[in-house]
Structure formats: structure tokens, C-alpha cells
Amino acid sequence: MIHLPDGTRDEFDHSESRTPGRKERGGRRLINSMNCTISNRILLSLVTPLVLNWIAAPPAHCETIVHENDRIVFCGDSITGVGGKGGPTGWVGLIQEGLEGAHPGGHQVLTALGASGSPVGGWVNAELKSRENHFCMDVPNVDVKATLDGGAEVLIIMLGMNDVLGPSGKATQADYDKWALHYRGLVDALKVRVHPRVIGLATITPCTEDLDSPKNRTEAELNSRLVALAKDENALVIPTHQAMTELLATGRGYRPDFHVTADFVHPNPAGHLAIAVGMLRGLGEKQAADRLLDKYSQLFQPASKDLPALSYTLTASPDSPDQSTRHFTIRYQWTPLAQSASAPISVAAEVPNGWSVEPARLSGTAGEFKVSGPLDHLTNKITLNATSGEMKKVAQIDIPAGWRIAVGKGTGLGWDKTHVTYNPSIDKLPLDQELTHDDAFARPVAFPAGGTPPWQEYVASVNFTGHQEPGSIDMAALTFFFNNDLAYGVRWIHSDKQRPVDVILGSDAFAGVFCEAISLNGESLYEGKLFAEPGHKVTKEGKLQQGWNRLQFKSTYIHWQWQFSINMAPKTGDDLSDLRYAVAPPATN
């Protein structure tokens, strides 16, 4: 049975540093051991070579190691917490279901010790504390001291997300090695304390759903060290990251907005399934994992009534923000109702005026278009039209206007020592004044703590917090950020007339500490902390001039996520349909 007492607790409680807000269709064949039916090109566009280097390795054991009456303890962070509190549909409950199907009457007891916000070092401290003190973590009424003192036959540790998300270290080889050393210390301490017959180390699940993002590249480094540590400790490698990326790729083959996370960190129902599958595979329970995939295939693939399916992935080329033309690759995937009886397929791409597409039409169940054009509308629409006999499907691709952003080292001006209070009146830098002129954005600028980071173009994406909202900015797409990092950003907006507008600020992050200074044409609209809390909005009135207008921000990061949005809404009787956008100074447009 699962050790899940009644009661709930905020699943995004970050313990010591809490922040404000906060069908039976053959699923097994679709996702078994990377043998997905989606095209390899779509899968490889999601999984970077750096990740493939280590996830391609099979689990350390291929036979089940679970015995009757085994106590299985999971030590982790909030991902373990939500798995433990999720009941039958949480990943701990799904593992229980899989084991009960594979071992009827096995009476395994599963206990989740999830500590929200805990990096590896946090768990080292928690284990030490629990030697003398009784306390609970995310799952109410599950005492940490009693659980660890009671021992376990199987011990699984899944940590590292908060080391990347927080972050608690730097993105350097030395810090990766230091992280692994702390992890080894925790493993050794728990082995002595818990006396497990088997220990498993679960790989870190994705942070953002772009596997080539700076956060996920760091995860790949940490996971490679985790694999080496497991070998040294004669432990199982539990392929939870691999299972998540497999299911993400499979789902994207059917639906372009498919997700395995609820907030780009914590699992959604499909993500819970993926983690359970990865855990069971690592424990040698392949058949149990396959049965779960078959039973819950509706979480990641469409029902017959929803076929055929037309999906795509959109990849941006790393163009300079000084170029007026942006280049994208669209990889489409067509899934017919019946593979053996499908008619020839034709897919055409329609692009806006001023854009180009090569080729204009393709045939086959998978293909690739190259499209290029200016992101001069708030939303730039590309349409895929697919036909196969009498079957027709349309997919609209919305690419939002971009932002010109530079991120570098700041000094944390305006924040108190505890990073609770922010005073914008003392957060004034010479660079602030320099960036009140359009031409200053045409060249790299010197940041206060040193360096001249390049200007980059950010385009909101389905893979990051805020999704494709045109005003959204998730710094995780640009850099692996640290405490006191500083960002400046701008977009120019052309209006055919002078008009009042509402500028709406907000954040879709579940946790984060950062501040914002927003201005329109040099006029300050907002200065202060911005709460990381989905749904929290701040509305300020601004005025667009006739011609070009400069909407810009300055932001300092402290902890957790760094995502916010700056959107513009019309006043009554206006629709803003004439507005045009640019990420290069008007003189260069």
C-alpha cells in the first residue's frame, strides 16, 4: 500500500526560502525504449546530443529487484512531494498500481519524503536534522525521522531540480563536481541510516521543455555525474529524465502544445505517468511500465475519433536581433487514422505577406519547411494545410513579436540583505540613463559588474513559462541565471496615431524573486518587486505616440524562476490592429 495519510499542503512551498505566490491504443509500442512512431527528426529536434550521450545507456539492472513486503522510500524535492500527495494518479500511486499488477499480493509499502525547494545540500541538512528531531516534509503526517530510522529495502533518491532552478551553484565544471560530491555524501549517509538492499538514483527531470535550454544543458552535466556516481555506489540508474523526454516527444508528434509539466518544472498527469514509467523501468519492472502506458495512453495520444492528427515543432535559427528577417524551421508530423490504408498526403504552408517559404508544398507523413520573415506583427501567423484523400487538417502556427534583451552581472542595488525588501529609489545606474536613447541599443553596453553581454532576440515559445503570450519573457530561454543577474530589454512599437493604452504586467511563474522597472518612451510606468504568482496582474496606463515608441524594462533576479510579461491592451473603441513591432532601433528599420 502507499503510505499517504490524509491532508494537503501547498505543493509549491519552498521550505526555507518560500517566495510569495506562488485507451487501449498500443501506447507501449509508441514509447518503448526510444522506439517512438513519430519521426526521428522530430524526436532529435527535442533531444540534444549532450542528453543523448547519457540517456541512451540502459538501466543498470534489467531484472526486477522488487520483493514481497518491500518498503520503498523515495527521497526528493517538491516533485516527490506532488507524486506522494497525488493519490492514485500521482506518480507514486501509479508505481503502486504497476507493482500490484506485476506482483499480486506483494504488499509493497511506498513512502514519499518530498521536501519542496530542497537542493542536494538541503537534503544533507534534513537528514542530519532528522537524526534527533521529528518533522514532516511535503506529505503530511509522514515523519522523516521515523521513516528513515525504520529502514527500507529499496531507497530511491531524486534530487537536483532545485540546484538548477534556484540555482544553488554555478554552471561550471567545478560546481558540477562539487554537486556530485555532496550527492555522494547524502547517498553514503542514507545507506548507513536506512540499510537498503537496493539504492536507486533517479535522473533530474526537465526544467523547461526545451531540452537545449541553458537549464537543461546543466541538467545533462549533472545527470552524467549522477550516472557515474551510481556506478561507483553499485546503485541503479532510474531513467526518469529519459522517460519524460520520450513522452514529451511522443505527445508532440500528435499535438504541438503537448506538455509533460504543469509549470515547466512539476509534472502534469502525463508527466506523473512518465516518472512512474521511468521508476518502474529502473527497478526492472518493464512489463509493469508497459501496462501503465497502455492503460493511460489517452494522456499522450489522441483517440481514434481525433485522428488524423497534424502536429509540428517550430525551431528558430540563432539570428542576430539586428536582422530584420527571422528564420524558422517547421517540422510537421501527420498521423493518419489507419497507417495501412492511408491515402497520399500533401501539406502546404501559407505564410504572411513579406515572408518566404521553401518549399511551398511537401508530401509524406513528415517533412520540413524553412520559413523566413519579419516578426512585425504582435502575432505572426503561418498556416499548415494537410490533405489525404477526403481528410483535411489545418494547423495554425502563431509566432509572437520578439524582445531585444541583454543579460549580465548586476550588483543587487535596491535590495536589502535578506532579499525581501526592494527600494527602487536607490537602484539607479549610469547604464539606466544611457539606455534612454534608441541608438544605445544598437551596440553592446557595459554592465555594472563587468562584461558587455550581447543583445539577443527573445521570442516567446511553447517550451517556456508564459507559453506563446506575446508579452512573455522567460530568462531561462536565454541564460543560466544567478543571484543579482541584471537584464535590460526593449521592443519598439509603431502606432499610426497617438492613443492611450493599458500596459499589463504579470508573471506565470509559480515562485520567484525579482524586480521590474517598466517605461514607455522614457516615462516610468512601474518600479518595484513583481510577484511571481499566476494570475497576478498590475495594470498601468500609458500613451503611445504617433510613430515609433520604445517599451523597455530593467529587471534584477534574486531567486527561483525569472519570468514576467509586459502586455498591451487597447482602450474601449480601439483594437491596436495597426501596431507594428521591431527589435532593432527605428533608425535601422
C-alpha positions in Angstrom: 0.0 0.0 0.0 1.0 3.6 -0.4 1.9 5.5 2.8 -0.2 8.6 2.0 -2.0 10.0 5.1 -4.9 12.4 4.6 -4.3 16.1 4.4 -2.8 18.5 1.9 -0.1 21.2 1.8 0.8 23.8 -0.7 2.8 21.8 -3.3 4.9 24.8 -4.2 6.0 25.6 -0.6 9.7 26.1 -0.9 10.5 25.4 2.7 13.3 27.6 4.0 13.1 30.1 1.2 9.4 30.3 0.3 8.5 33.0 -2.1 5.2 34.9 -2.4 2.6 33.4 -4.6 3.4 31.0 -6.0 -7.4 3.6 -24.1 -6.1 0.8 -25.4 -4.2 2.0 -28.5 -0.8 0.4 -28.1 0.9 3.1 -26.0 3.6 0.6 -25.3 4.7 0.5 -28.9 4.8 4.2 -29.1 7.3 4.9 -26.3 9.2 1.7 -25.5 13.0 2.2 -25.4 13.0 5.3 -27.6 11.2 3.4 -30.4 8.5 6.1 -30.9 6.4 6.1 -34.0 6.9 9.8 -34.5 9.6 10.7 -37.0 13.2 10.6 -35.7 13.8 14.1 -36.9 11.0 15.4 -34.5 12.5 13.4 -31.7 16.0 14.5 -32.3 14.9 18.1 -32.5 13.8 17.8 -28.9 16.7 15.8 -27.5 20.2 17.3 -27.7 23.3 15.2 -28.4 24.6 16.1 -25.0 21.5 14.5 -23.4 21.5 11.5 -25.8 25.1 10.7 -24.7 23.9 9.5 -21.3 20.2 8.6 -21.7 21.0 6.1 -24.3 22.6 3.9 -21.7 20.3 1.1 -20.4 19.3 0.9 -16.8 21.9 -0.7 -14.5 19.6 -3.8 -14.0 17.2 -5.5 -16.4 15.6 -7.9 -13.9 13.1 -6.8 -11.2 14.6 -6.2 -7.8 11.3 -5.7 -6.0 10.4 -8.3 -3.5 7.3 -9.1 -1.4 6.7 -6.8 1.5 9.4 -4.4 0.4 9.4 -1.0 1.9 10.3 1.5 -0.8 11.2 5.1 0.2 11.6 8.0 -2.2 13.7 11.0 -1.1 13.3 14.1 -3.1 12.0 17.6 -3.5 8.6 19.0 -4.4 8.4 16.7 -7.4 8.5 13.8 -5.0 6.0 15.7 -2.8 3.4 16.1 -5.5 4.0 12.5 -6.5 3.3 11.4 -2.9 0.3 13.7 -2.4 -1.2 12.9 -5.8 -3.1 9.8 -4.7 -3.7 7.1 -7.4 -2.9 9.5 -10.2 0.3 10.8 -8.7 3.5 9.0 -9.8 3.9 7.2 -6.5 0.3 5.9 -6.8 1.0 4.8 -10.4 4.1 2.9 -9.3 2.0 1.2 -6.6 -0.6 0.3 -9.3 2.1 -1.1 -11.6 3.7 -3.2 -8.8 0.3 -4.5 -7.7 -0.4 -5.7 -11.3 3.1 -7.3 -11.6 3.2 -8.7 -8.0 -0.4 -9.5 -6.8 -0.4 -9.7 -3.1 3.2 -8.3 -2.9 2.2 -5.8 -0.2 5.0 -3.3 -1.0 4.8 -0.1 1.1 5.7 3.1 -0.7 6.6 6.2 1.3 7.4 9.6 -0.3 9.7 12.1 1.5 9.5 15.2 -0.6 11.0 18.4 0.6 9.8 21.4 -1.5 12.6 23.7 -2.5 15.4 21.4 -1.4 18.6 21.1 -3.3 21.0 18.3 -2.6 22.6 20.3 0.2 19.2 20.9 1.7 18.6 17.2 2.0 22.0 16.7 3.6 20.9 19.1 6.3 17.5 17.5 6.6 18.9 14.0 7.1 21.2 15.4 9.8 18.3 17.2 11.5 16.1 14.1 11.4 18.6 12.1 13.5 17.4 13.9 16.5 14.1 15.7 15.5 10.7 14.5 14.4 9.2 16.5 11.5 7.2 16.1 8.3 8.0 17.4 4.8 5.5 17.9 1.9 3.4 14.8 2.7 1.5 15.5 6.0 1.9 13.1 8.9 4.8 11.2 7.3 7.6 11.6 9.9 11.1 11.9 8.4 12.9 10.5 11.4 10.6 7.6 11.9 10.7 6.7 8.2 14.5 6.8 7.9 15.1 5.1 11.2 12.6 2.4 10.1 14.8 1.5 7.2 13.8 0.4 3.7 14.6 -2.4 1.3 14.6 -0.1 -1.7 15.7 3.6 -1.4 15.4 5.9 -4.4 16.7 9.5 -4.4 15.6 12.1 -6.9 17.2 15.4 -6.4 18.9 18.2 -8.4 16.0 20.2 -9.8 16.4 22.9 -7.2 20.1 23.1 -7.7 19.3 24.1 -11.3 16.1 26.1 -10.7 17.3 28.1 -7.7 20.1 27.9 -8.6 22.4 26.8 -5.7 25.6 26.6 -7.8 27.2 27.9 -10.9 27.2 26.4 -14.3 30.8 25.4 -14.2 32.6 22.0 -14.3 34.0 22.7 -10.8 30.5 23.3 -9.4 29.1 20.2 -11.2 31.8 18.1 -9.5 31.1 19.8 -6.1 27.4 18.9 -6.6 28.2 15.3 -7.2 30.4 15.2 -4.1 27.5 16.5 -1.9 25.2 13.9 -3.6 27.7 11.2 -2.7 27.8 12.3 0.9 24.0 12.1 1.1 23.9 8.6 -0.6 26.5 7.3 1.9 24.7 8.8 4.9 21.4 7.3 3.8 22.9 3.9 3.1 24.2 3.7 6.6 21.0 5.0 8.1 18.4 3.1 6.0 20.3 -0.1 5.2 18.7 -0.6 1.8 19.1 -3.8 -0.2 19.0 -1.7 -3.3 19.5 2.0 -3.9 18.4 3.9 -7.0 19.4 7.4 -8.2 16.8 9.0 -10.4 17.9 11.4 -13.1 16.7 15.0 -12.9 13.5 15.6 -14.9 13.5 18.5 -17.4 13.5 22.2 -16.3 11.7 23.9 -19.1 10.6 21.8 -22.1 13.3 23.0 -24.4 15.9 20.3 -23.9 18.6 22.6 -25.4 17.9 25.4 -22.9 20.7 26.5 -20.6 18.9 24.9 -17.6 18.6 21.5 -19.4 22.2 21.7 -20.6 23.3 22.0 -17.0 20.9 19.1 -16.0 22.7 17.0 -18.6 26.0 17.7 -17.0 24.6 16.8 -13.5 22.9 13.7 -14.8 26.1 12.4 -16.4 27.7 12.8 -13.0 24.7 11.0 -11.4 25.3 8.0 -13.7 28.9 7.9 -12.7 28.0 8.1 -9.0 25.5 5.3 -9.4 28.2 3.1 -10.9 30.6 3.9 -8.1 27.9 3.1 -5.5 26.6 0.0 -7.3 23.3 1.7 -7.5 20.5 1.6 -10.0 20.2 4.4 -12.5 16.5 5.3 -12.6 15.8 6.9 -16.0 13.1 9.4 -15.1 14.6 12.2 -17.3 14.6 9.8 -20.3 11.0 8.7 -19.7 9.9 12.4 -19.5 11.7 13.3 -22.7 10.4 10.2 -24.6 6.8 11.0 -23.6 7.2 14.7 -24.5 8.5 13.7 -28.0 5.7 11.2 -28.4 3.0 13.7 -27.4 4.4 16.5 -29.6 4.1 14.1 -32.5 0.3 14.4 -32.1 -0.1 17.9 -30.7 2.2 20.8 -30.9 1.2 22.1 -27.4 1.6 18.8 -25.6 3.3 19.1 -22.2 4.6 16.8 -19.5 4.9 19.5 -16.9 2.3 21.7 -15.3 4.6 24.7 -14.9 7.8 23.6 -16.7 9.1 22.0 -13.5 6.4 19.9 -11.8 4.7 17.1 -13.7 1.2 17.2 -15.1 -0.8 14.0 -15.4 1.2 12.9 -18.4 4.4 13.8 -16.5 3.3 11.7 -13.5 2.8 8.8 -15.8 6.3 9.3 -17.4 8.0 9.5 -14.0 6.2 6.3 -12.9 7.3 4.6 -16.1 10.9 5.7 -15.6 10.9 4.5 -12.0 9.5 1.1 -12.9 11.9 0.6 -15.7 14.8 1.4 -13.5 13.5 -1.2 -11.0 13.4 -3.8 -13.7 9.6 -3.7 -14.0 9.4 -3.2 -17.7 6.1 -5.0 -18.2 4.5 -3.0 -15.4 5.7 0.2 -17.1 4.3 -1.0 -20.4 0.9 -1.8 -18.9 0.7 1.7 -17.5 1.5 3.2 -20.9 -1.2 1.0 -22.5 -3.8 1.8 -19.8 -3.2 5.6 -19.7 -2.3 6.1 -23.4 -5.1 8.8 -23.6 -2.8 11.1 -21.7 -0.4 11.4 -24.6 -2.0 10.2 -27.8 -5.4 11.0 -29.4 -8.4 8.7 -29.6 -9.4 7.3 -32.9 -12.1 9.9 -33.2 -9.5 12.7 -33.1 -7.4 11.2 -36.0 -5.9 12.1 -38.3 -3.6 14.4 -36.4 -1.4 17.2 -37.8 1.4 18.4 -35.4 4.6 20.3 -35.8 7.6 21.6 -34.0 8.9 25.1 -34.5 12.6 25.9 -34.2 14.2 29.3 -34.5 17.6 30.0 -36.0 20.0 31.9 -33.8 19.7 35.1 -35.8 21.0 38.5 -34.6 18.4 40.9 -33.3 19.8 43.4 -35.8 18.5 41.4 -38.7 15.0 42.3 -39.9 14.3 38.8 -41.1 14.0 35.8 -38.8 14.4 32.2 -39.9 12.5 29.2 -38.6 12.3 25.5 -39.3 8.8 23.9 -39.2 8.9 20.1 -38.9 5.4 18.6 -39.4 4.1 15.2 -38.5 0.9 13.6 -39.9 -0.7 10.7 -38.2 -3.5 9.0 -40.2 -6.5 7.1 -38.8 -5.1 3.9 -40.2 -1.5 3.6 -41.2 -2.0 0.8 -43.7 -4.9 2.4 -45.5 -3.7 6.0 -45.7 -4.1 8.0 -48.9 -1.2 10.1 -50.3 -0.6 13.2 -48.1 0.0 16.7 -49.2 1.0 19.5 -46.9 1.2 23.2 -47.9 2.5 26.1 -45.8 0.9 29.6 -46.1 3.0 32.5 -44.8 2.2 36.2 -44.2 3.0 38.9 -46.8 6.7 39.7 -46.8 7.6 36.1 -45.7 9.1 33.3 -47.8 8.7 29.5 -47.5 10.8 26.7 -49.0 9.3 24.5 -50.3 5.7 25.7 -50.5 4.3 22.1 -50.5 5.5 18.7 -49.3 4.2 15.1 -49.4 4.6 12.4 -46.9 3.8 11.8 -43.2 6.7 14.0 -42.1 8.6 16.9 -43.6 10.4 20.2 -43.1 9.6 23.7 -44.2 12.0 26.7 -44.0 10.2 29.9 -43.4 11.6 33.5 -43.1 10.2 36.9 -42.5 9.9 39.9 -40.1 8.2 39.5 -36.7 6.5 42.8 -37.3 3.0 41.9 -36.0 2.2 41.1 -32.4 1.3 37.6 -33.7 2.7 36.4 -37.0 0.6 33.6 -38.4 1.7 30.6 -40.5 -0.9 28.0 -41.6 -0.3 24.3 -42.5 -3.0 22.8 -44.7 -2.8 19.0 -44.9 -4.9 16.8 -47.2 -5.1 13.0 -47.5 -8.0 11.8 -49.7 -11.1 13.3 -48.1 -9.3 14.0 -44.9 -8.2 17.6 -44.2 -6.4 19.2 -41.2 -5.3 22.7 -40.6 -2.7 23.8 -38.1 -2.1 27.5 -37.3 1.4 28.5 -36.0 1.5 31.7 -34.1 4.9 33.3 -33.7 4.9 36.3 -31.4 6.9 39.5 -31.8 10.3 39.5 -30.2 12.2 41.3 -27.5 15.8 42.7 -27.6 17.4 41.6 -24.4 20.9 41.6 -22.8 21.6 39.8 -19.5 24.7 40.3 -17.4 26.0 40.6 -13.9 24.5 43.2 -11.6 25.2 44.4 -8.1 21.8 43.9 -6.5 21.2 47.6 -5.8 18.0 48.3 -4.0 17.7 45.0 -2.2 18.2 44.5 1.5 20.5 41.7 2.7 17.6 39.3 3.1 16.3 40.0 -0.4 12.8 40.6 1.0 12.6 44.4 0.6 13.4 46.3 -2.6 13.8 50.1 -2.8 13.8 51.2 -6.4 14.8 54.8 -5.5 18.4 53.6 -4.8 18.6 51.2 -7.7 19.9 53.7 -10.2 22.8 53.0 -12.5 24.6 55.1 -15.2 23.5 52.4 -17.7 19.9 53.3 -17.0 20.4 56.8 -18.3 22.5 55.5 -21.2 19.6 53.3 -22.3 17.1 56.2 -22.6 18.3 56.7 -26.2 17.4 54.4 -29.0 20.9 54.4 -30.5 22.4 52.9 -27.3 20.6 49.6 -28.1 22.5 49.3 -31.4 25.7 48.4 -29.6 26.8 46.3 -26.6 26.7 48.1 -23.3 28.9 47.7 -20.3 27.2 46.1 -17.3 27.9 47.4 -13.8 29.6 44.3 -12.5 31.7 43.9 -15.7 31.2 42.5 -19.2 29.4 43.6 -22.3 26.9 40.8 -23.0 25.4 40.7 -26.5 21.9 41.7 -27.3 19.8 38.7 -28.1 16.3 38.3 -29.6 13.8 36.5 -27.4 10.6 35.1 -28.9 8.1 33.5 -26.5 7.7 29.8 -27.0 5.5 26.8 -26.0 8.5 25.4 -24.2 8.8 28.1 -21.5 6.8 29.7 -18.8 4.3 32.1 -20.3 4.0 29.9 -23.4 3.5 31.9 -26.6 2.0 35.0 -25.0 3.4 37.9 -27.0 4.4 39.9 -23.9 6.0 37.0 -22.0 9.8 36.8 -21.2 11.4 33.8 -19.6 15.1 34.4 -19.0 15.6 30.6 -18.8 15.5 30.6 -22.6 18.5 32.9 -22.7 20.8 32.2 -19.9 21.5 30.1 -16.8 21.0 33.0 -14.4 22.3 33.6 -10.9 21.6 35.9 -7.9 21.8 39.6 -8.8 21.9 39.0 -12.5 20.6 42.0 -14.4 18.6 42.2 -17.6 17.6 45.1 -19.9 15.0 44.5 -22.7 13.2 46.6 -25.3 10.8 46.3 -28.2 9.8 49.2 -30.5 6.1 49.6 -31.4 4.9 51.7 -34.3 1.4 53.3 -34.0 -0.5 55.1 -36.7 -1.9 57.5 -34.2 -1.5 58.8 -30.7 -3.6 56.8 -28.3 -3.9 55.7 -24.6 -3.2 52.1 -23.8 -3.2 49.8 -20.8 0.2 48.2 -20.0 -0.4 45.0 -18.1 2.4 43.4 -16.0 2.3 39.9 -14.6 4.1 36.6 -14.1 3.1 33.0 -14.7 6.0 31.7 -12.6 5.0 29.6 -9.5 7.9 31.0 -7.5 10.4 33.8 -8.0 12.0 36.8 -6.5 12.9 39.7 -8.9 12.1 43.3 -9.6 10.9 45.3 -12.6 11.2 48.8 -13.9 9.0 49.4 -16.9 8.9 52.5 -19.0 7.2 53.7 -22.2 9.1 56.3 -24.3 11.2 57.1 -21.2 8.2 57.6 -18.9 8.2 55.3 -15.9 5.2 53.1 -15.5 6.2 50.8 -12.7 9.2 50.2 -10.4 9.3 47.6 -7.7 9.0 43.9 -7.0 6.7 41.8 -9.2 5.0 38.9 -7.6 5.6 35.5 -9.2 2.1 34.3 -9.0 0.0 33.0 -11.9 -3.0 35.4 -12.4 -1.5 38.3 -10.5 -1.6 41.4 -12.7 -0.7 45.0 -12.4 -2.2 47.5 -14.9 -0.7 50.9 -15.7 -2.0 53.4 -18.2 0.4 54.6 -20.9 0.4 56.6 -24.0 1.6 55.7 -27.5 2.8 58.4 -29.7 2.2 58.6 -33.4 5.2 56.8 -35.0 7.7 54.7 -33.1 7.5 54.0 -29.4 10.0 52.4 -27.1 8.7 49.9 -24.5 11.5 48.8 -22.2 12.3 47.0 -18.9 15.0 46.6 -16.4 14.9 43.5 -14.1 17.2 42.1 -11.3 16.9 38.4 -10.4 17.3 37.1 -6.9 15.9 33.5 -6.7 13.9 30.7 -8.3 12.2 31.5 -11.6 12.6 34.6 -13.7 9.6 35.1 -15.9 7.3 38.0 -16.4 5.1 39.5 -19.0 4.5 43.0 -20.4 1.4 43.1 -22.5 -0.5 46.0 -24.0 -4.3 46.2 -24.2 -6.5 48.8 -26.0 -8.9 51.2 -24.5 -12.6 50.9 -25.4 -13.2 51.5 -29.1 -9.6 50.7 -30.1 -8.2 47.4 -31.3 -4.4 48.2 -31.8 -4.5 46.3 -35.2 -2.3 48.8 -36.9 0.6 48.4 -34.5 3.9 47.1 -35.9 6.8 45.8 -33.9 10.6 45.7 -34.2 13.6 44.7 -32.0 16.1 46.9 -33.7 16.2 50.7 -33.2 13.9 52.6 -35.6 16.8 54.2 -37.4 17.9 50.8 -38.6 14.4 49.5 -39.5 
